[in-house]
């Protein structure tokens, strides 16, 4: 793998959404030579204006001669198109390149793209992230990876440019499966927090004061600490949207059917999120579960 001496590695980033835009910025800030691609070219042009580097007009162009190619897009179909479509990045990958996919997608497509990358003499790491928009902006994401250990060891320090924790969970697909566990926990916690807050309101309690008390005990969670007060204030513009959570839950429920897992709470919370969407809250953040109560 050819470094750039004091400039780090040659890196491409595909997909400059609310997560990808700041993640790519952290890679540039760390001294890597970054080429960006976005389906809406104006976003890539703006990124280059803000942070330097270069923009490419296709994923294939972006991937050419890169040491690492990062990707953060919407779903399996988007990912397949960006990787293996007519002008996909895999057509530009050099031998030995490492493709790091930060999309939350299925374990199935991770294994599919891993096999295709290996045929090209490259490597594919599924590396979904947790931490939301704030984690991306602050470079404090948690990254759960699946793939070849040697490739992971080469990529870990580069991924760490936008992360506080980077962990190899096992073979290809294991990163995505771990992210599914993460989403199961978040959905259940937020529904319980919503019910607790509404219970307190109905009982006539000072719920702000109550949160201060119960957050010091066994009920404490990241969601309680960071979303409890905003939920009480009826504010739901804190990043990860209901539409995205429903996409993730569809992956979880499909995988659960495949591996025989019983997921009654997740299935129920998915229905509740559908109700929030019907209320017009598809772009509200995931703590908006309380709105339907």
JOKATA-V143020 format. One record per pair of residues at least 4 apart in sequence whose C-alpha atoms are under 7 Angstrom apart, sorted by the first residue. I is the first residue (numbers start at 0). J is the second residue. Records with the same first field share a line. If there is no record, write none. Layout:
I: J + J
This chain:
0: 66 + 95
2: 7 + 8
3: 7 + 8
6: 30 + 31 + 32
7: 30 + 31 + 32
8: 31 + 32 + 66
9: 31 + 32 + 33 + 65 + 66 + 67
10: 31 + 32 + 33 + 34 + 65 + 66 + 67 + 68
11: 33 + 34 + 35 + 61 + 62 + 65 + 67 + 68 + 69
12: 23 + 34 + 35 + 36 + 68 + 69 + 70
13: 35 + 36 + 37 + 58 + 69 + 70 + 71
14: 19 + 36 + 37 + 70 + 71 + 72
15: 19 + 20 + 37 + 42
16: 20
17: 132
18: 22 + 132 + 135
19: 23 + 71
20: 24
21: 25 + 135 + 136
22: 26 + 135 + 161
23: 27
24: 28 + 50
25: 29 + 138 + 160 + 161
26: 30 + 31 + 160
27: 31 + 32 + 33
29: 160
32: 52
33: 52 + 53
34: 52 + 53 + 54 + 55 + 61
35: 43 + 53 + 54 + 55 + 61
36: 43 + 54 + 55 + 56 + 57 + 58 + 61
37: 42 + 43
40: 44
41: 45
42: 46
43: 47 + 54
44: 48 + 54
45: 49
46: 50
47: 51 + 52 + 53 + 54
55: 60 + 61
56: 60
57: 61 + 86
58: 62 + 81 + 86 + 87 + 88
59: 63 + 86 + 87 + 88 + 89 + 90 + 91
60: 91
62: 68 + 88 + 91 + 92
63: 91 + 92 + 93
64: 92 + 93
65: 96
66: 96 + 97
67: 96 + 97 + 98
68: 97 + 98 + 99
69: 98 + 99 + 100
70: 99 + 100 + 101 + 102
71: 100 + 101 + 102
72: 77 + 78 + 102
73: 77 + 102
74: 78 + 103 + 104
75: 79 + 104 + 105 + 108
76: 80
77: 81
78: 82
79: 83 + 84
80: 84 + 87
81: 87 + 88
82: 87 + 88 + 89
83: 87 + 88 + 89
86: 90
88: 92
92: 96
94: 119 + 120 + 121
95: 120 + 121 + 122
96: 121 + 122
97: 121 + 122 + 123 + 150
98: 122 + 123 + 124
99: 123 + 124 + 125 + 126
100: 124 + 125 + 126 + 127
101: 125 + 126 + 127 + 128
102: 127
103: 127 + 175
104: 175
105: 109 + 175 + 250
106: 110 + 172 + 175 + 176
107: 111 + 172
108: 112
109: 113 + 125 + 171 + 172
110: 114 + 171 + 172
111: 115
112: 116 + 123
113: 117 + 122 + 123 + 171
114: 118
115: 119
116: 120 + 121 + 122 + 123
117: 121 + 122
122: 150
123: 146
124: 144 + 145 + 146 + 171
125: 144 + 145 + 146 + 171 + 172 + 174 + 175
126: 142 + 143 + 144 + 145 + 174
127: 142 + 143 + 144 + 174 + 175 + 178
128: 140 + 141 + 142 + 143
129: 140 + 141 + 142
130: 134 + 140 + 141
131: 135 + 238 + 239
132: 136 + 238 + 239
133: 137
134: 138 + 139 + 140
135: 139 + 140 + 161
138: 160 + 161 + 162
139: 161 + 162 + 163
140: 161 + 162 + 163 + 164
141: 162 + 163 + 164 + 165
142: 162 + 164 + 165 + 166
143: 165 + 166 + 167 + 168 + 174 + 177 + 178
144: 166 + 167 + 168 + 173 + 174
145: 167 + 168 + 169 + 170 + 171 + 172 + 173 + 174
146: 151 + 169 + 170 + 171
147: 151 + 170
148: 152
149: 153
150: 154
151: 155
154: 158
155: 159 + 165
156: 160
158: 162
159: 163 + 165
168: 173 + 174
169: 173
172: 176
173: 177
174: 178
175: 179
176: 180
177: 181
178: 182
179: 183 + 251
180: 184
181: 185
182: 186
183: 187 + 265
184: 188
185: 189
186: 190 + 265 + 268
187: 191 + 264 + 265
188: 192
189: 193 + 222 + 286
190: 194 + 268 + 288
191: 195
192: 196 + 223
193: 197 + 288 + 289
194: 198
195: 199
196: 200 + 206
197: 201
198: 202
199: 203 + 204 + 206
200: 204 + 206
205: 209
206: 210
207: 211 + 228
208: 212
209: 213
210: 214
211: 215
213: 218 + 219
214: 218 + 219 + 223 + 224
215: 219
219: 223
220: 224
221: 225
222: 226 + 227
223: 227
226: 230 + 286
227: 231
228: 232
229: 233 + 234
230: 234 + 286
235: 283 + 284 + 286 + 287
236: 283 + 284
237: 284
238: 284
239: 243 + 284 + 285
240: 244 + 281 + 282 + 283 + 284 + 285
241: 245 + 272 + 281 + 282 + 283 + 284 + 285
242: 246 + 281 + 282
243: 247
244: 248
245: 249 + 269 + 272
246: 250
247: 251
248: 252 + 269
249: 253
250: 254
251: 255
252: 256
253: 257
254: 258
255: 259 + 260 + 261
256: 260
262: 266
263: 267
264: 268
265: 269
266: 270
267: 271
268: 272
269: 273
270: 274
271: 275
272: 276 + 288
273: 277
274: 278
275: 279 + 280 + 281 + 288 + 291
276: 280 + 281
283: 287
